[in-house]
Amino acid sequence: MTMFHSMNTTASALTAQRLRMDVISSNMANVDSTRGADGKAYHRKMVVLEPKEGSFSSFLNRAMGSRSENAAGNGVKVSQIKEDTRTPMKMVYDPEHPDADPETGYVEYPNVDPLREMVDLISATRSYEANVTVFNASKGMMMKALEIGK
């Protein structure tokens, strides 16, 4: 493990959480978008995160069973940004709306719940702040180690 391993790991988490906040912002911006480029209502997007290498159990087994240099994780990466297909779209009766179904009068609104998005945003923000704290602690330890060498 290199001296900067913890900083690289934390940097990957910072990047992932920033992207998560960007996707949440996009969801909030499109909360009332009834028509997109494909002519359909906006679908809520979600960020899927995974470890850069291996799985949690493999890291845990290595950490508990060996003193290998590779026992620590290598950070996180965004594996995909997918649409939320489990949450149903909101149907609102408004026959005067330009996007209303001419037969039923219902308008299909996005499946974005602002309350849920705010909770996700708070979670991503807290995670980002925690990773900034870890990054600064690592930097502080490296600075102290350099001062010892004087």
TAVEN-V908926 format. One record per residue. PHI is phi in whole degrees, 0 to 359 (NA if undefined). BURIAL is b if it has 16 or more other C-alpha atoms within 10 Angstrom, else e. D_LAST is the distance of its C-alpha to the last C-alpha in Angstrom with 1 decimal. Layout:
# TAVEN-V908926
phi:PHI burial:BURIAL d_last:D_LAST
phi:PHI burial:BURIAL d_last:D_LAST
This chain:
# TAVEN-V908926
phi:NA burial:e d_last:24.0
phi:277 burial:e d_last:21.3
phi:295 burial:e d_last:18.3
phi:262 burial:e d_last:20.4
phi:302 burial:e d_last:23.5
phi:294 burial:b d_last:23.6
phi:292 burial:b d_last:23.2
phi:295 burial:e d_last:26.0
phi:297 burial:b d_last:28.2
phi:294 burial:b d_last:27.8
phi:296 burial:b d_last:28.5
phi:294 burial:b d_last:31.7
phi:292 burial:b d_last:32.8
phi:298 burial:b d_last:32.1
phi:296 burial:e d_last:34.3
phi:295 burial:b d_last:37.0
phi:290 burial:b d_last:37.2
phi:295 burial:b d_last:37.4
phi:296 burial:b d_last:40.3
phi:300 burial:b d_last:41.9
phi:294 burial:b d_last:41.9
phi:296 burial:e d_last:43.4
phi:293 burial:b d_last:46.2
phi:297 burial:b d_last:46.9
phi:298 burial:e d_last:47.2
phi:297 burial:e d_last:49.6
phi:300 burial:b d_last:51.6
phi:294 burial:b d_last:51.9
phi:292 burial:e d_last:52.9
phi:255 burial:b d_last:55.7
phi:299 burial:b d_last:57.1
phi:244 burial:e d_last:60.4
phi:281 burial:b d_last:60.6
phi:269 burial:b d_last:63.9
phi:214 burial:b d_last:64.0
phi:252 burial:e d_last:61.3
phi:297 burial:e d_last:61.5
phi:273 burial:e d_last:63.4
phi:86 burial:e d_last:65.8
phi:250 burial:e d_last:64.7
phi:292 burial:b d_last:62.7
phi:295 burial:b d_last:58.9
phi:254 burial:b d_last:57.5
phi:302 burial:b d_last:54.5
phi:257 burial:b d_last:51.4
phi:226 burial:e d_last:48.9
phi:264 burial:b d_last:45.5
phi:252 burial:e d_last:45.2
phi:254 burial:b d_last:41.7
phi:210 burial:e d_last:40.9
phi:295 burial:e d_last:37.9
phi:297 burial:e d_last:36.6
phi:219 burial:e d_last:37.4
phi:69 burial:e d_last:39.6
phi:237 burial:e d_last:40.8
phi:300 burial:e d_last:39.4
phi:296 burial:e d_last:41.3
phi:293 burial:e d_last:39.9
phi:293 burial:b d_last:36.3
phi:295 burial:e d_last:37.3
phi:297 burial:e d_last:39.0
phi:296 burial:b d_last:36.1
phi:293 burial:b d_last:33.6
phi:277 burial:e d_last:35.9
phi:258 burial:e d_last:37.1
phi:219 burial:e d_last:34.3
phi:252 burial:e d_last:30.7
phi:295 burial:e d_last:30.7
phi:292 burial:e d_last:27.8
phi:267 burial:e d_last:30.3
phi:292 burial:b d_last:31.3
phi:277 burial:e d_last:29.8
phi:287 burial:b d_last:31.7
phi:245 burial:b d_last:31.2
phi:104 burial:b d_last:32.2
phi:232 burial:b d_last:35.5
phi:221 burial:b d_last:37.8
phi:274 burial:b d_last:41.0
phi:275 burial:e d_last:43.9
phi:192 burial:e d_last:46.6
phi:244 burial:e d_last:47.9
phi:242 burial:e d_last:51.4
phi:276 burial:e d_last:54.3
phi:280 burial:e d_last:55.4
phi:260 burial:e d_last:58.8
phi:280 burial:e d_last:59.2
phi:277 burial:e d_last:59.6
phi:289 burial:e d_last:63.0
phi:288 burial:b d_last:63.5
phi:274 burial:e d_last:64.9
phi:250 burial:e d_last:68.6
phi:237 burial:e d_last:69.9
phi:281 burial:e d_last:73.6
phi:204 burial:e d_last:73.8
phi:295 burial:e d_last:76.7
phi:276 burial:e d_last:76.1
phi:292 burial:e d_last:72.6
phi:298 burial:e d_last:72.5
phi:262 burial:b d_last:70.7
phi:290 burial:b d_last:73.1
phi:294 burial:e d_last:75.0
phi:298 burial:e d_last:78.5
phi:277 burial:e d_last:80.2
phi:255 burial:e d_last:78.4
phi:86 burial:b d_last:76.7
phi:270 burial:b d_last:73.4
phi:250 burial:b d_last:70.1
phi:270 burial:b d_last:67.2
phi:257 burial:b d_last:63.9
phi:301 burial:b d_last:60.4
phi:272 burial:b d_last:59.2
phi:264 burial:b d_last:56.3
phi:255 burial:e d_last:56.0
phi:303 burial:e d_last:54.0
phi:295 burial:e d_last:53.2
phi:297 burial:e d_last:51.8
phi:295 burial:b d_last:49.8
phi:294 burial:e d_last:48.2
phi:297 burial:e d_last:47.3
phi:297 burial:e d_last:45.7
phi:294 burial:b d_last:43.9
phi:297 burial:e d_last:42.5
phi:298 burial:e d_last:41.4
phi:295 burial:b d_last:39.7
phi:295 burial:b d_last:38.0
phi:297 burial:e d_last:36.7
phi:296 burial:b d_last:35.4
phi:299 burial:b d_last:33.7
phi:297 burial:e d_last:32.1
phi:296 burial:e d_last:30.9
phi:291 burial:b d_last:29.3
phi:296 burial:b d_last:27.5
phi:298 burial:e d_last:26.2
phi:297 burial:b d_last:25.0
phi:299 burial:b d_last:23.4
phi:294 burial:e d_last:21.5
phi:295 burial:e d_last:20.5
phi:299 burial:b d_last:19.2
phi:297 burial:e d_last:17.2
phi:297 burial:e d_last:15.8
phi:295 burial:e d_last:14.8
phi:293 burial:e d_last:13.1
phi:296 burial:e d_last:11.2
phi:295 burial:e d_last:10.2
phi:295 burial:e d_last:9.3
phi:290 burial:e d_last:7.0
phi:292 burial:e d_last:5.4
phi:297 burial:e d_last:5.5
phi:287 burial:e d_last:3.8
phi:289 burial:e d_last:0.0
